[in-house]
Amino acid sequence: MMHMADVVRAIAEHRGDAIVIPGRSGRYWAPISDTAFDLPLGDPAMGGHAGFGLGVALARPDRRVMLLDSEGDILMSLGMLATIAEQAPANFYHFVLDNEVYATTGGQPVPNAKQVAYDVLARGAGYPRAFAFTELAAFTRDLPGILRAPGPVFVTAKVFPEIENEPISKRVRWRKRTADKVVQDLRSALTSPA
């Protein structure tokens, strides 16, 4: 397994003038980014990164587009793999950083995380080139050749989970009153004399 920051740094070394969509790895990308050609997404609905990346690649066929995606996002929109393969943007490089958990919502395990072969799913959906890596040395060695081939290209990198948030059940609630207390206060206000 690799550390996400190391994978992101390796990609940054070879990005050239590509448009990079850092997705959920944006916190690792921001410190090394030095270009106006980054499109951080913030927090779109899970499952939306691949569609956004495809749209950018189709809109800008003159530039290489590199999407840094997650396996949780892919699982929420498996149909996008077939759509990307059908559209076949030659400038699209789809990286999936697979940490086996939903890190942004507290580290819940991704279903069947150890058995899913995302590169096989991508190839089965029609990507002409798909790769899987578990070791940084192999990833950094093969990355330049992968980026020289025409897209769409799919690359999955197995990374250590780095949980970004407490599990939802353990988070401090943003509101002070429970729903029952809101209803109680509302009823009290409606029944009290003016």
N, C-alpha and C positions, 0 to 999 in steps of 0.2 A: 504494500500500500504506500501511497505517497501523501505528502502534505499539500493541501490545496494551494497554499501560497507558492510552493515550489513549481507546481504545474502552471499556475498563472504567470509566474516569472518566465518560465521557459517559452510560453506562448508569446509573451510580450517581446522577447528577444527576436522573434521571427515575424512580428506583425507587419513590419514595413509601414505602408500607408493604408493598411486595411481599416475598414470600419469595424470596430469591436463593440459588441453588445455584451457587457460583462454579466448580466443576469444576477443571480444570487451571489456570485463570487465578487461582486462590486467592491466589497470592503477590502479585498486583496488587490484588486485592480487599481483603485484610486491612487494609492501612493506611487505607483510606477507609471501611471498614465501621463503623457505629456503632449497629447494631441487633441485637436478639436474634432477628431473623427471617432470619438467614443459616444455611444448612445446608452447610458445607464437607464435602466427601466424603472428603478425604484421597486415598488411592490405591486405589480399587476396581478391579476387573478392567476393562480397557479394553473399551468397548462398553456399559458399564452406566449411564452418566449419563442418557441419554434415558429409559430405563425408570424410573429413580429419579425424574426430574423429572415424568414422567407420573403416577406414583403419588402424588407430593406434590400435584400439581394436582387429581387426582381426590379426594384425601382432604380438601383444603381449597378447595372451590369458592368460598368467601367471600373468598379472597385471590388476588391476581395472583401467579403463579409465574414467575420468570425464571431460565432455565437458561443458563449460560455453558459451552458445549460445545466440542468440537474436531472437525475433519474426520476425524482418525484414529479417534476414538471412533465417529463416525457410520458410517464404513466397516466397523467391526467389528460393527455391528448395524443394517444398513439396514432390516431388517424393522420396527424401531421406528418409522420414519417412517410406515409404513402403519397401524400400531397407534395411534399418536397421532392421525393423521387420522381414523381410524374412531371413536375415543373422543371426539374433538372437544371437548376441554376449552376452554371460552371464556376461561379465565383463564391459559392457558399461552403463554409467549413464549420461543421456542427460539432462542438466539443461538449461532452457530457461528463460532469464531475460527479461520480457515483460514490456517495458516502454511506449508502444503505439506510439512511434515516431522513425523516422530514425535519431538517435541522432548524428551520425558521419557526416551527411551531412547537418545539420542545424536544425533538429527538425521537419521536415515535418511529418504530421500525417500518421500513418500506416493505410491503408484502413480498414474500419469497425473495428477499434481497440477495441472498447468497447464490441463488440459482439463475436469476435472470441474466441472460447474455444480450445486452443492449446492442452490441455490434451485430449479432445474429438477427435480431429484430429489424435493425436498419437494413441489412443486406436482404432480408426476406421481403421488406417493403419496397425494395428496388434501388436503394443506394448502390451505385457502382463500386464504391470503395468504403469499407468500414473496418476499423481497427479497435483493439482493446489492449490496454496497458495496465499493469499492476506495479511496475518498477520504474522509477524516475530515470535511471540510466538508459533503458530501452526507449522510453518516451522521448527524451532529449536527443538520442541518437537518430531516431526515425522521423522526428518532426519535420526537419527541412525537406525531406523527400515527399512526405505526405502533403506539404503545402505547395510543392511544385506540381502535383497532379491536379487535373481539373476536378471541380466539384460536380455534384455535391459529394462531400466527403464527411463521414461520420467517425468520430474518435471518442471512445469512452476511456476514462482514466479513473481507476479505483483509488479513492482518497479516504483518509481517516475522517471520521465524523467530528465536526467541531460545532457543537450545539450553540446556537445563537440566542435562544430564549429558554426560559423555564417552561416546563410543560404547562399547557393551558390550565390544568386543574390546580397548579401551584402558584399561578400568577396573582399579584395583587389586583383586585378588581378596580376598574377605572371609576366606577361610580360608588358612592358611599351608601346609598340606600338600595335595598333589595326590591325586586318587583312587588313583593307583598307589601312592603312599607310604602311604596308609591301609591298603590291601590288604597291602602288604609288612609293615607294622607288625603287622597282625592275624595274618598267617601266622607271623611271628616269635614272637609271644606264644603262639600255639597249639602251636608245636613246641618251645618251650624247656621244659626240665625245671622242675618246680615246686619 
